């Protein structure tokens, strides 16, 4: 995994089942990579987790894996 997008997609594939339609879109604005997670409403709960613990953990893993990168992770329906 060489990019934030690939790493995030890999993590989300592990959290959700394969038939769930979860995709990641990436774009760069002002030197910050913005990662948009696009998922159905039913799957968003799995990604966020209770009290947001799973999405916070995903952000922490990405921060540790790519310490020089500046990024924002957003969730869209």
Secondary structure by P-SEA (a helix, b strand, c coil): cccaaaaaaaaaaaacccccbbbbbbbbcccbbbbbbbbccccccccccccaaaaaaaaaaaaaacccccbbbbbcc
